[in-house]
Structures are given as structure tokens and as C-alpha cells.
Amino acid sequence: MDLYNLDFQTLLILCLAFALGGLVKGATGAGSPVIAIPVLAVFIDAKLAVALMAIPNLFSNLIQIHQYKDTKKNPKLAFNLAVFGTLGCLFGTVFFVSTSTRTIELVVALVTILYVISSITGNSVKLSVQIAKSVAPAIGIVGGIVQGTCGVSAPIALGFLNSLQISRNEFIFTISCFFGAMAGIQIISLLALNFVDWQLFLIAIFSMVPLSLGMPLGNHLTKRLSKKSFERLILFFLIILSTNIILSP
């Protein structure tokens, strides 16, 4: 499928993928890339899917950073994750541009499966904030490499932050700093490496519309369907997507 040939089918796929991403974010608080990128990877070039997600990812996290900036209690933790995340993301983006589309497809599928497994099994490990600060650079680099490579670092970031005894607001601020910093360096790197042109940039801006519309819908659905049931439905959907990506020729 030619992404620049914006016929009705292409527009419909883009809108549905980003609307689903917004719906999941609104319902569960999870990052929209974890659903939007696997959906897009089934129908279009996986590399284009990752590149398209970077801009909406940046703006949605900047909004949350602004909303929760007054709730930060451990700014050093957020700072370390963000700084080292950008370093890792830079290396991951270079690998992303230089490797094959099929490799990126498989990485997207495997990371998505990891997210499903971690969501099902839960996280029994508990860390103190002090220990978290010491390991944050390593987590940031690894998460950044994964983010730069396939655009989905939620399994690493969510697993790490869920192990801490911090409030929901501080959680959102910290993870938004992490995702936002990586999205920023990812966009700059893709532009510098001539992978993203202005036409793709404008399409990514357009994709923010269905994503924004999907978020309140997801929030509304949780009032009619239990959050646990909704999450199970999403996880089942992700398993199907990942299997399709792996088995596709």
C-alpha cells in the first residue's frame, strides 16, 4: 500500500488504527503506540507505521507533562529516564533506518507479545525509589533502544514504573517525560536521516485527530464495560495482530 496515495481505504486504515490507539489510552492509560503500531504494521509498511506514530506520541505526552507537572516528587528519576532514554532511542533509530522492514515487523510483533505476557502475569517485583534511581539509566537506555527500533517501549517502561510505590499522577508525569523525550529525539533523528519528509510529517499531524477522538470514547467505554474485561479484549486483539505479523510472508 502506497501511504502517499491517500485513497479512502488508506485513510480508513489510518483513522481506525489511531482511533483504536486513542481508545486504549483513554480507557486504560496505556500508551497508544502499543495498539496503533501493530494495527498499522499489518496493513502498511512497518517502518512507516513507527514513523507515523512519533509525532502524535510526542504531543500527547507533552500535554500530560504539562497537566501533571505539579505532582512530581522524584524529578531525578524522571530526568534520568528521559535523558538516557533519548540516548538509547538515538541508537535504536539508526538501527531502525538501516535494517529491513521485515526485521522491524518481527520486532514489533515480539515486543507486543512481551507486553501481552507482562500484562497477564502482572508484576510482583517491588523496588524502592532509591534503587529505581540507580537503575533508571540502564532502564532508560534499553527502553530507548526498543523505542527507536520499533516505536513500542511500553513493556519495559510500564514494568519498571509499576514496581515502584508512587502515586498515579507521579507515574503519569514520569512515564510521559520518558515517552515524550524519546519521541522528540526520534522525530529529529528520522528527519536528520532523511527517513521522514514533510508529506509524511503532515500525515502524522492529521493522525492526531482520530487519536484525540478515540480517547474520550475509551473513557466512556470503561463506564459500560469493566476495565479488566476491556483490557482482556485488547490483549486478545494484540495476540491476533502479533500472530498475523509473524506468520505473514
N, C-alpha and C positions, 0 to 999 in steps of 0.2 A: 504493500500500500504506500502510495506517494503522499507523505504528510502534507506537502505543499499544494496538493491538488485537493482543495477543501470542498469536496462534494458533500452531499447530505450524509452519506454513510460515514465518512471520516469525521465530520462534525459531531454526529450522533455518538460515535465511539468515544471521542474526546470528552464530550459533555457527560456521558454516563460514567466514565472512569473517574473523572474529577468530582462528580456529584457523589459517587459512592465513597470516595476518599473523604469528602466533607461530611457525609452522613456518619461514617465511622468515627471521625474526630468529634463530631457533635454528640454522639451517643456514648462513646467510651472514653474520650480524651486521648486515644491513641493517635499517633502520627498518621496523617493522611497518605504519605508515600507507601506505607505498608500494604495498602489496598489498591491505590491508584496505579502504581508502577507494575505490579503483577498483572492487573487487568490490561493495561496498555501493551505490555510485553507480549500478550497473546495475539494481539491484532496488528501491531505496528513494530517497527524496529525497536529492540530493547534499549539501544543506546539513545534513540530519540526520546523514548519514554522517560529515561533517567534525566536527560537534559531538560525536558519539558517541566518536570516536577520541581526543579531547583528554584525557580522564581516564586511560584505560589508558596513553596516551603519557607522561603526567606520572609515574605511579607506576613504570613500567618504567625510565624514565631516572633517577628518584631512587634506585632500587635500584642502578643501575650507577654513579652518582656516589659512593654510599657504598662500593661494592665497590672502586672504583679511585681513591679519594681520596688514597691514599698514593703514587700513581705520577705525580702532576702535577709537571712540570718547568717549565712555562711558564704559571703561573696567570693572568698578564696577558692572554694570548691567549684563554684560556677565558672570562675575565671580560669582555673586550671583545665577544666574540661573543655572550655571554649578554645583556649589557646592551643592546647595540644591536639584538640580535635581538628583545628584548621591545618596543623602541620601534617597530620595523618591524611586528611582529606586531599591535600595537595598531591601527595604521593599516589593516593588512590585514583585521583582524577587523571594523572599522567598515564597510569596503567590502563584506565578505562578507555582513553582515547586511542592508545596504541594496540589494544587487544581486539580480538574478533567479537562480532556481535553474538555468536553462539556461546562464547565464554561468558559474556555478560548475562545472557539469558539463564544459563545454568547457575551462575552466582545468585541472581535474583531469586530463582526457584529454591535454592538451598537455604538462603538466608530467610526466606519466607517460611520454609518448613521449620527452621530453627525457632522462629517467632511463634509458630503454632505450638511446638513442643514446649517451649518455655511458658506459654500461656496456660497450657493444660496441666503441666506438672507443678506450676507455681514456683515460688522462690522461698525456700526455708532458711537461706543464709542471711544472717543479720550482721551488719557492720556498724561500728561507731563512726561518727562524723570525722573524728581524728584519724582513724585508719583510712577512711574514704579519701581524705585529703591527700594522704601519702600515695595511694594507688591511682588517684584521678589522672595523673599524666599518662600512665600506661593504658588506662581505660579510654582516655581521650584519643590517643594515637591509634589504637586498634579500631575503635568506633569510627574514627575519621577515615581510616583506610577503607573500611567497609562502605562507609557513606560515599566516598569518592568513587569507589568501584561500581556500586550497584544502586546507590541512592537510598538504601534502606538500612539504617543502623539501629532501628528500634530494639531488636533483641538484646543488643549489648547495653544500650543506654537505659532502657527500662528495667532490665535485670539488675543493673548496678544500683540505680536510684531506689528501686523497690526494696533493696536490702537495708536502706537507711531509715532511721526513725525521724523523719521530717514531715512537716505538715504538707497538705495537698498544695497550698499556694506556693510554698517554697519549692516543692517538687516541680510545679509547672514553670516557675521562674528559672530554675536551674537547667531543666531539660530544654527550655526554649532558648536559653543562651547557647547551649551546646549545639542544637539543631540550627539555630539562626546563624551562628558564626560559620559553621560548616557550609551552609547553603550559600553564604556570601562569598567565601573563597572558591566554592565550586563554580559559581557563575563567572567570577573573574577568571578563573583558570580555563574554563571552557571557551570564553571569549578570546583569551590570550593564545590558546592553542588552535584557534580558528575552527572550533567544532560547532559553535553556535553563531549563526548570522542573525541579522536584525529581523528577518522574516520569522525565524523560529522564536526569537525573543518576543515578538508581538503575539504569536500564537500562545506562548506561555502566559502572557498577560491576560489574554482572553480566557484561558482556562481557569483563572481565579474566579470568574463569575459563577460557573456551576458548582465549584468547590464551596464558595461562600453561601450559595443557596442550599447546599446539602447539609450544612452544619446545623441550622435550626430544625431541619426536618429530622435529623438524627436525634436531637434533643427531645423532639416531640414523640418519636417512636418509643423512647425509653419509658414514657409515661403510659404507653399502652402495652408494651412488651417488656418483660423484666430484662434488666441489663445482662444478667447471666445468660438468658436464652438468646438474646441478641448477639452476644459475644460468641456463643457456640455456633450460631448460624454463620457468622463471619468467618470463624476458624474453619468450618466445613467448606465454605466457599473458597478460602485460600488454599486448602488442600487440593481441591479440584483444579484450581488455576496452576499451582505448582506442578502437579502431575502432568497437566496438559503441556506445560512448557518443557519439562524434562523429556516427555515422550515424543514431542514434535520433531520432525526431521530437520 
